[in-house]
Amino acid sequence: MPELPEVETTRLGLLPRLPGHALTTVTVHNPRLRWPVPDELAARLVGRTLAGIARRGKYLLFDFSGITQIVHLGMSGSLRLAAPDEPPAAHDHVDWRFDDGICLRLRDPRRFGAVLLTDDPGRHPLLAHLGPEPLGPDFDAAWLHARCRGRNTAIKPLIMDASVVVGVGNIYASESLFHAGIRPTTAARRLSGPACARLVAAIRKVLAAAIAAGGSSLRDYVTSEGAPGHFQLHTRVYGREGLPCRTCGTAIRRIVQGQRASFYCPTCQR
């Protein structure tokens, strides 16, 4: 599933190409995504200039001069810049064409993504209750420690909870806990203030490295230029069950938490 680094990589790839250009046509090849593509998508957006592209958690926010288009990539989606004469393929669902001929194309084989419209993104049901951005100033040790206090839930699912902090997906949670020296099964209430500070710093470090590597490509994800991400080639624990820890040599272990695989080093993570 595209997570924060993949979505941010997509946003950064589109920023030099699309803002400042007017939308000339919208073609919906298949409206049946997680929620139906709005019937009024073209009517409301065509002719408007794209003012900017922001991100909130795993959602891309396209600002069309007062109307915001929300795009979520779901489990298998990607946004690519297609050649003007490139025909859509079987899993290409929406095309946006701009006044300079650029075509932005949504591909989503599993159709769990979404394209929605809102006049007030801050109050939209998908965005209103999200926690702070992990790379922003509101996510700090004090915030995390307050959310951990008194909670018996394991720390890994807690940092994957979007009401606590947005965008820390499965790969990045395992990697962050490794860098912080914390086992994924540790009860959140047991984390001290210094441990929370280490974990916040690790989350920031891991996500920044993943963005720099273009995200992770495990299945369908590609960047806006159609290239795969490379962070999965540099993980310290994720996907390395039975292999030696790159730090101490102990075999990496795999467990299942909430139907998701967790990886950790039993020596480096206490």
N, C-alpha and C positions, 0 to 999 in steps of 0.2 A: 504494500500500500504506500503511495507517495506520502511522505511525512513532511515536516517543516523544511528540512534541507532541500528536498526535491521541489517543493512548492516555491521556496525562495530562489532556488536556482532557475526555475522557470520564469519567475518574475524578473530576475536580473537579466535574463536573456531577452525578454520582450521589451524592457525599458528603452533600449537605444533605438528600437524599430517602430513602435506603435504610437506612443503619446505624441500629441500634436497633429495627428491625422484624423480626417473625418471618415466615418463609417459609410460606405456606399451601398452594400448589400449584406443581408444575413440570410443564409440558406440552412434550414433545418432538415437534414436528411432523415433523421430518426428522433422524434421527440420523447421516446420512451426511455428516459433515464431514471434515476432513483425517484425523482419527482418529474412529472411532465414538463418539458420545456414550455415556458409561457407562450400562449398563442400570440400575444402582443409584442414579442421580443423585437421583431423587425420594425413594427410600426412605431415603437417607442424609441428605438436607438438609431435607425438609419438617418443620416444627415447630421448627427451629433459628432462632435470632436472628442476624442479620448483625451481627457485632461491628465490622467495618471493611473498608475497601477499600484495598489497597496496590497498588503497581506495581513490577515488576522488569523493566527493559528495556521490551519491547513487550508484556509479559504483565500482565494484571490479576489480582490475587489477592483473592478474596472470602473473608474469614475468618468461617466459620460455627461459631464456638465450638469450635475444635479441628480442624475439617475445612476444608481450603482448596480452594475451587473456582478453577481456573485457566481464564481465558478469553483466547484469542488471536484477534485480529480478522482474521488472514490477509491476503489481498490486497484484499478488498472489503467486509469486515464492518463493522458498526456496532452499538452498543448504544443503544437508544432507550427512553425512558419513554413507553409507549403508554397511551391512555385505556382504562379497564376494559372498555368495550364495543366497542373497536376490533378487528375480526376480523383474523386474520393474513393477510398477503399471500403471494404465491407463494414469495418468498425468505426468509420468516420461519421460523426453524428451532426456536427454543427460547423459551418464555415462563416467567418466574418471577413469581409473584404473591405480594404481601406482605399482612400483616394490615390495612393501611390502604387496600387496594384498588389500590395502585400495581402496574403491570405492567411489568417489565423485559423487553425483547424483543431477541433477537439476529437481525439480518438479515445475510445473507451470500450474495450472488448467485453467487459463484464457488466457495463451499464449501471454501475453504482455511483457514478458521478452526478453532478447537478449543474444546471444553469438557471439562475433565478434573478429576479429584479427586485430592487427595494429603493424607496425614497429616503430611508433612514437606516443605514447599516448598523448604527449603534443600538437600535431597538429591535433589529431583526431576531426572530427566535433562535436562529442558528448561531448568532454572535453575541447576544446580550449577556449570556451567563458564562462566557469564557473567562478563564483565569488570566494572569499576566503573561506577557511574552517572555520567554526564557532569556532572550538577549537584551531585554529592556531593563530600565532602572527599577521597576516595581517588583521584579523577582529577585529577592535577596535572601540571606540566611534567616533574617527575622521572619519574613513571610513564610518560608518553608517550615521553620521550627514551630510556628504557631499552628500550621496545618497538620503537623506531625503529632503535636502534643495530645496525649490521651488516646491515640488511635492504635488499635491492635493490628490493623491491616498491614501487610508486608509493604516495604518501602517501594519495591518496583512498581506494582500496580498503582500506588499512590502518585508517583511522579508521572505516570501515564494518564492520570485523570485530568481531563482538560479544564475542570473547574479549579484545579490546584495550579497547574501550569500548562500552557498549550504547546502542542507540537512535539512532545518527547515520545516518539514511537518506540516500538519494541527493540529495534537494533540499538537506538541511541540510549535507551534506558539501561540496557545491559552494559554498554560501553562506558556510560557515565558512572555507573556503580563500580565498575572495575577501577577506573581512575580515582575514584573517591575512597577505594579500599573498603567498601561496604557490601555485604552479601545481599542478594536480591530478596532473601527471605526474612531479613531483619525487620522486626516490628517497628513501625514508624515511631511509636512513643519512646523507643529506646535511643533515638538519635539525639545527641547533644547539640548545643548551639554550634560548637566547632565542627562537628560532623556534618551538620546542615550547610555550613559555610564551604566545606570541602566539596560537598555534592553540588551545590550551586555553581561553584567554579568549574567542576568537572562537566556539568551539563553545558555550560557556556563554551568550554574548550572543545568538547566533542561536536556540538552543533556547528561551531565555526569551522572546524576541520572538515566536516561533512559538506558544508556549503562550498568550501574551497575546492573540494574534490568533485563537485557537481552532483552530490547526492549519492544514493546507492541504487544500483540497478540489479534487482534479483529476478525480476520477471519482465514486466512490460514497460517500466518507466524509461523514458528518454528525455533529454533536454529539449528546449524549443528548437534547437538546430538538428535534432534527431540523434544526438550522441548519447551513449550510456554514461551513467555516473560511475565513479571509481572508489568510493569510500569503502565498499564491501571488501576490497582487496587489502585494506589496512586495519581491519578490526583486530582487537586484542583478545576478545573472547567470543563474540557472536559468530555462530556457525563453525566453531573450532572444537567441538566436543572430541575428547580423547587426544587432542594435539597438545604439545607442551606449551605452557604459558610462556609468552615471549619475555617475561620478566624473571620468573623463578624456575621454570621448567616443569612445574607440576601439571599433570593432565587436567585440561579444562573439563568441567562437568556441565551437564545439561539437565534441567528439571523443567517441569511444566507448571506454570502459574496462571490461573484464569484462562486455560486453554491456549496459552501462548508459551513458546519456548523461551527459557531463560538460561543464560550461560554465565559461568563464573569460575574464578580460580579459588579453590578452597584454601590456599596458602596466602595469597595476596589480599583476599577479601575476608574480613572477620565479622 
